[in-house]
Amino acid sequence: MIADEVEKNKEIKALISLIDDPDETVYTEVFDKLIKEGQNAIPLLEKAWENSLQPEIQNRIETITHQIQFESVCNDLEMWLNTEMDVLSGSLIVARYQYPNLTENEIRYEINKLRKDIWIELNDNLTALEQIKVFNHIFYEVFGFKGDNTNYHSPQNSYINIVLNSRKGNPLSLGIIYMILSQSLELPIYGVNLPEHFVLAYTAKSLDPDTLTINDKNVLFYINAFSGGAVLSYKEIEDFLRKLDLEPIPPYFNPCSNLDIIKRMINNLILSYEKNGEKSKVKELKVLKSIIEPKKP
């Protein structure tokens, strides 16, 4: 096995040595072969970048590296779509689009630390509203999470690793973290795909997030994770929709699937990068979006 690895590294190094070839045909062939090598080529590409003093060569290496990492994200998202579709795993895959070296363990470790502090304060004798009051106190006042009103459309507000670090986010990212923590504590809280503002629903029972059949009669109340965990009634959601001149249809009141949540995250990023004029990122994110959208007949 070690001999095979050494031989493979030699092949990759030989390809990397041809990156500076002025013949575009040669470079294109090298590009394609390195892409096929995938993640195995990344450490050697990074080393070559460090040892090069030529900006053109460094740019080529960066382009190849990014393409390998992007295809890895595409593959991971496709695998996620065909497995359990856990919302944390999906959020991490999207975050690796911008932060390719992000590891799942470090994020899960941070979330488990937050969970432990909330768990200590909860007990089975509390009512649903009392549970949320305790949860909100720890989440917002102790941990310091809050909605980012200053840079609302910043792409950083959609990446779960950044939001966990900065304690600031948009309605969706804060809602995801709130939901992940609450579900880990066996609180039946799920996302609601409300237009213009993602909210959460505290339901009368636990659900399978991928086969949701619940209706709004089973929702005890709604939670606005962006605004300090404010509790909302059915009527308040209805009034919000009326202001948007939207019909109050069931999907705007009922819990949505994890797939819907990740779709919305990608859509938020597309909007953010469109506002920033970053066309290449918009194009790539639309590729990610196409992976998880139903194929048109």
C-alpha positions as CSV (number, residue, x, y, z in Angstrom):
1,M,0.0,0.0,0.0
2,I,2.8,2.4,0.9
3,A,4.6,1.6,-2.4
4,D,1.4,2.3,-4.3
5,E,0.9,5.7,-2.5
6,V,4.5,6.7,-3.3
7,E,4.0,5.8,-6.9
8,K,0.7,7.8,-7.0
9,N,2.4,10.8,-5.5
10,K,5.1,10.6,-8.2
11,E,2.5,10.7,-10.9
12,I,0.7,13.7,-9.3
13,K,4.0,15.5,-8.9
14,A,4.8,14.9,-12.5
15,L,1.5,16.3,-13.6
16,I,2.0,19.4,-11.3
17,S,5.4,20.0,-12.9
18,L,3.6,20.5,-16.2
19,I,1.2,23.2,-14.9
20,D,3.5,25.9,-16.2
21,D,3.5,24.5,-19.7
22,P,2.7,27.4,-22.1
23,D,0.8,25.1,-24.4
24,E,-2.9,25.4,-23.5
25,T,-3.6,21.9,-24.8
26,V,-1.0,20.4,-22.4
27,Y,-2.4,22.5,-19.5
28,T,-5.9,21.4,-20.2
29,E,-4.9,17.8,-20.2
30,V,-3.0,18.3,-16.9
31,F,-6.0,20.1,-15.4
32,D,-8.3,17.3,-16.3
33,K,-6.0,14.6,-14.9
34,L,-5.4,16.4,-11.6
35,I,-9.1,16.9,-11.2
36,K,-9.6,13.1,-11.5
37,E,-7.0,12.6,-8.8
38,G,-9.3,14.5,-6.4
39,Q,-8.5,15.3,-2.8
40,N,-5.2,13.2,-3.0
41,A,-3.7,16.0,-5.1
42,I,-4.5,18.8,-2.7
43,P,-1.5,18.6,-0.3
44,L,0.9,18.4,-3.3
45,L,-0.8,21.3,-5.0
46,E,-0.6,23.4,-1.9
47,K,3.1,22.6,-1.5
48,A,3.7,23.5,-5.2
49,W,1.9,26.8,-4.6
50,E,4.1,27.6,-1.6
51,N,7.3,26.8,-3.6
52,S,6.3,28.9,-6.6
53,L,7.1,32.6,-7.0
54,Q,5.2,33.0,-10.3
55,P,1.7,34.5,-9.9
56,E,0.4,32.8,-13.1
57,I,1.4,29.4,-11.8
58,Q,-0.1,30.1,-8.4
59,N,-3.3,31.2,-10.1
60,R,-3.4,27.9,-12.1
61,I,-2.8,25.9,-9.0
62,E,-5.6,27.8,-7.1
63,T,-8.0,27.2,-10.0
64,I,-7.3,23.4,-10.0
65,T,-7.5,23.2,-6.2
66,H,-10.8,25.1,-6.1
67,Q,-12.3,22.8,-8.8
68,I,-11.3,19.7,-6.9
69,Q,-12.8,21.1,-3.7
70,F,-15.9,22.2,-5.5
71,E,-16.5,18.8,-7.1
72,S,-16.0,17.2,-3.6
73,V,-18.8,19.4,-2.3
74,C,-21.0,18.4,-5.2
75,N,-20.3,14.7,-4.5
76,D,-20.9,15.1,-0.8
77,L,-24.2,16.9,-1.4
78,E,-25.4,14.2,-3.8
79,M,-24.5,11.6,-1.2
80,W,-26.3,13.6,1.5
81,L,-29.4,13.7,-0.8
82,N,-29.4,9.9,-1.0
83,T,-28.9,9.2,2.7
84,E,-30.4,10.5,6.0
85,M,-30.4,14.2,5.0
86,D,-29.4,15.3,8.5
87,V,-29.7,19.1,8.6
88,L,-26.3,19.6,10.4
89,S,-24.5,17.5,7.8
90,G,-26.2,19.4,5.0
91,S,-25.2,22.7,6.5
92,L,-21.6,21.6,6.9
93,I,-21.4,20.5,3.2
94,V,-22.6,23.9,2.1
95,A,-20.1,25.6,4.5
96,R,-17.3,23.6,2.9
97,Y,-18.1,25.3,-0.3
98,Q,-16.4,28.4,1.1
99,Y,-14.3,26.7,3.9
100,P,-13.1,23.5,2.3
101,N,-10.9,22.5,5.3
102,L,-13.8,22.6,7.7
103,T,-14.2,19.4,9.7
104,E,-17.4,18.0,11.0
105,N,-15.9,17.0,14.3
106,E,-15.0,20.6,15.3
107,I,-18.5,21.8,14.6
108,R,-20.2,18.9,16.4
109,Y,-17.9,19.5,19.4
110,E,-18.9,23.1,19.6
111,I,-22.6,22.3,19.4
112,N,-22.3,19.6,22.0
113,K,-20.7,22.2,24.4
114,L,-23.7,24.5,23.9
115,R,-26.1,21.6,24.3
116,K,-24.6,20.6,27.6
117,D,-25.1,24.0,29.1
118,I,-28.8,24.1,28.1
119,W,-29.4,20.5,29.2
120,I,-28.3,21.4,32.7
121,E,-31.0,24.0,33.0
122,L,-33.9,22.0,31.5
123,N,-36.1,19.4,33.3
124,D,-39.1,17.3,32.4
125,N,-41.5,19.2,34.7
126,L,-41.4,22.4,32.6
127,T,-44.2,23.3,30.2
128,A,-43.4,23.9,26.5
129,L,-43.3,27.7,27.0
130,E,-41.2,27.3,30.2
131,Q,-38.7,25.2,28.2
132,I,-38.4,27.8,25.6
133,K,-37.9,30.5,28.2
134,V,-35.0,28.6,29.7
135,F,-33.6,27.7,26.2
136,N,-33.8,31.4,25.1
137,H,-32.0,32.6,28.2
138,I,-29.1,30.4,27.7
139,F,-29.0,30.7,23.9
140,Y,-29.3,34.5,23.6
141,E,-28.3,35.9,27.0
142,V,-25.6,33.5,28.0
143,F,-24.2,32.4,24.6
144,G,-24.9,35.7,23.0
145,F,-26.5,34.6,19.8
146,K,-28.4,37.4,17.9
147,G,-29.7,38.4,14.5
148,D,-27.3,40.4,12.3
149,N,-29.3,43.4,11.4
150,T,-26.2,45.4,10.3
151,N,-25.0,43.0,7.5
152,Y,-28.2,41.0,7.1
153,H,-27.4,39.8,3.5
154,S,-23.7,39.0,4.2
155,P,-22.8,35.5,2.9
156,Q,-21.1,34.9,6.2
157,N,-24.5,34.8,7.9
158,S,-25.3,31.6,6.0
159,Y,-22.2,29.5,7.0
160,I,-22.9,27.6,10.2
161,N,-19.2,27.6,11.3
162,I,-19.0,31.4,11.1
163,V,-22.3,31.9,12.8
164,L,-21.2,29.6,15.7
165,N,-18.1,31.6,16.0
166,S,-19.5,35.1,15.6
167,R,-22.8,34.4,17.4
168,K,-24.5,36.4,14.6
169,G,-26.6,35.2,11.8
170,N,-29.7,35.4,9.6
171,P,-33.1,33.9,10.4
172,L,-32.2,30.6,8.7
173,S,-28.7,30.0,10.2
174,L,-29.9,30.9,13.7
175,G,-33.0,28.8,13.3
176,I,-30.9,25.8,12.2
177,I,-28.6,26.0,15.2
178,Y,-31.6,26.5,17.5
179,M,-33.4,23.5,15.9
180,I,-30.3,21.2,16.1
181,L,-29.8,22.0,19.8
182,S,-33.5,21.7,20.7
183,Q,-33.9,18.4,18.8
184,S,-30.8,17.0,20.5
185,L,-32.5,17.8,23.8
186,E,-35.7,16.0,22.6
187,L,-37.7,19.3,22.2
188,P,-40.0,18.9,19.2
189,I,-38.9,22.0,17.3
190,Y,-38.8,22.1,13.5
191,G,-38.2,24.6,10.7
192,V,-41.0,26.4,8.9
193,N,-40.4,27.7,5.4
194,L,-42.2,31.0,5.9
195,P,-41.5,33.4,3.0
196,E,-39.1,36.2,3.7
197,H,-38.4,35.0,7.3
198,F,-37.6,31.5,8.4
199,V,-39.2,30.5,11.7
200,L,-39.5,27.5,13.9
201,A,-42.5,25.5,15.2
202,Y,-42.9,23.8,18.5
203,T,-45.1,20.8,17.8
204,A,-47.2,18.6,19.9
205,K,-45.0,15.5,19.1
206,S,-41.7,14.6,17.6
207,L,-41.6,14.1,13.9
208,D,-39.6,12.4,11.2
209,P,-38.2,15.5,9.4
210,D,-38.2,13.7,6.0
211,T,-41.8,12.5,6.1
212,L,-43.7,15.4,7.7
213,T,-47.4,15.0,7.6
214,I,-48.3,17.3,10.5
215,N,-50.7,20.2,10.0
216,D,-50.8,23.5,11.8
217,K,-53.3,22.1,14.4
218,N,-50.4,20.1,15.9
219,V,-48.2,23.2,16.2
220,L,-48.4,24.7,19.7
221,F,-46.6,27.9,18.8
222,Y,-43.9,29.4,16.6
223,I,-40.5,30.8,17.5
224,N,-38.6,33.6,15.8
225,A,-34.9,32.6,16.2
226,F,-33.8,35.9,14.7
227,S,-35.5,38.0,17.3
228,G,-34.4,36.5,20.6
229,G,-36.6,33.5,20.4
230,A,-39.8,35.5,20.4
231,V,-42.9,33.2,20.6
232,L,-45.5,33.8,17.8
233,S,-49.0,32.6,17.4
234,Y,-50.8,31.2,14.3
235,K,-52.5,34.6,13.9
236,E,-49.3,36.5,13.9
237,I,-48.0,34.3,11.1
238,E,-51.2,34.9,9.3
239,D,-50.9,38.7,9.8
240,F,-47.3,38.5,8.5
241,L,-48.4,36.8,5.3
242,R,-51.3,39.3,4.8
243,K,-48.7,42.1,4.9
244,L,-46.8,40.3,2.1
245,D,-50.1,39.9,0.2
246,L,-49.6,36.1,0.3
247,E,-52.3,33.5,0.6
248,P,-52.0,31.6,4.0
249,I,-51.5,28.2,2.5
250,P,-50.4,25.2,4.7
251,P,-46.7,25.1,3.8
252,Y,-46.3,28.5,5.3
253,F,-47.5,27.1,8.7
254,N,-46.3,23.5,8.7
255,P,-42.8,22.2,9.5
256,C,-40.7,21.7,6.4
257,S,-38.1,19.0,5.5
258,N,-34.4,19.2,6.0
259,L,-34.1,19.2,2.2
260,D,-36.2,22.4,2.1
261,I,-33.9,24.0,4.7
262,I,-30.7,23.3,2.7
263,K,-32.4,24.5,-0.5
264,R,-33.2,27.7,1.3
265,M,-29.6,28.1,2.6
266,I,-28.2,27.8,-1.0
267,N,-30.8,30.2,-2.3
268,N,-29.8,32.7,0.5
269,L,-26.2,32.4,-0.6
270,I,-27.0,32.9,-4.2
271,L,-28.9,36.1,-3.3
272,S,-26.0,37.3,-1.1
273,Y,-23.3,36.7,-3.8
274,E,-25.6,38.3,-6.5
275,K,-25.7,41.4,-4.3
276,N,-21.9,41.4,-4.1
277,G,-21.5,40.9,-7.8
278,E,-19.6,37.6,-7.4
279,K,-20.9,35.9,-10.6
280,S,-18.6,32.9,-10.4
281,K,-19.9,31.9,-6.9
282,V,-23.5,32.5,-8.1
283,K,-22.8,30.1,-11.0
284,E,-21.3,27.4,-8.8
285,L,-24.1,27.7,-6.1
286,K,-26.7,27.2,-8.8
287,V,-24.9,24.0,-9.7
288,L,-25.3,22.9,-6.0
289,K,-28.9,23.9,-6.1
290,S,-29.5,21.8,-9.2
291,I,-28.2,18.8,-7.4
292,I,-30.9,18.8,-4.8
293,E,-33.8,20.1,-6.9
294,P,-36.2,17.6,-8.5
295,K,-35.2,16.9,-12.1
296,K,-37.6,18.3,-14.6
297,P,-39.2,15.7,-16.9
